[in-house]
Amino acid sequence: MKKIPEVTLLFWVMKICATTLGETGGDLLAQTLNVGYGASSLLFIGFFLVTLAGQLAAKRYIPALYWAVILATSTAGTTMSDYMDRTLGLGYATGSAILITILIVVLGLWRLTEKSLSVSEITTRRGELFYWTAILFSNTLGTALGDFLADDSGLGFGGGALLIGSLLAVVVLAHYFTRISAVLLFWVAFVLTRPFGATFGDLLTKPVAKNGLGFGTQGSSLILLGLLVGLVIYTTLRPQPAEPVAAKEPA
């Protein structure tokens, strides 16, 4: 049964919205509410496991459930990355290198066991687990990369978002005008949308004095949550294409 949405423009808009909300929501709990990165990570990992269990048990694509898991991977990824980079003192570059290695290993094992990384060819429970594991670590990696670009590279929040946005534009052009594997481009785009969300989230939340827009973690999270909920409702209520009916054999 099909449990993953079609990869369309709406998919990418919702993915960026969810990952940006994950950045602001993770910072809201860990920093603004002072829960801490370690405790916040445990809470969000618990949220991820609960939503993942529901997604694995589902027999069809349920927009609210699917995007709840995406949001859970994003919020957990935000606090897990910050715990590694800040609390453990690994730094953004080292944290990113570790997470890139883990993601490559996950994708490699997925390719070896399932013979394909195409999200349209996931037909087994094992394939689903590889899919969500890759998403969790890609979103965690994206936070580290976004923070590295915004802080260590000197680009700032706006510059980091502009750089990632430009790279995403290159991926789109490669999809339409080259013969590069669509599966490879999908995963490159999937990874890049997370640091774009991270830098864009920081741009929304940070004060104007630090080159942000000054909405704060609470205001930004409410805006993004409202937008994501609205898109999920639209996706749920819009007419779905009819399934083709198989012709009956003559008697």
Secondary structure, 3 states (H helix, E strand, C coil): CCCCCCCCHHHHHHHHHHHHHHHHHHHHHHHHCCCCHHHHHHHHHHHHHHHHHHHHHCCCCCHHHHHHHHHHHHHHHHHHHHHHHHHCCCCHHHHHHHHHHHHHHHHHHHHHHHCCCCHHHCCCHHHHHHHHHHHHHHHHHHHHHHHHHHHHCCCHHHHHHHHHHHHHHHHHHHHHHCCCCHHHHHHHHHHHHHHHHHHHHHHHHCCHHHCCCCCHHHHHHHHHHHHHHHHHHHHHHCCCCCCCCCCCCCC
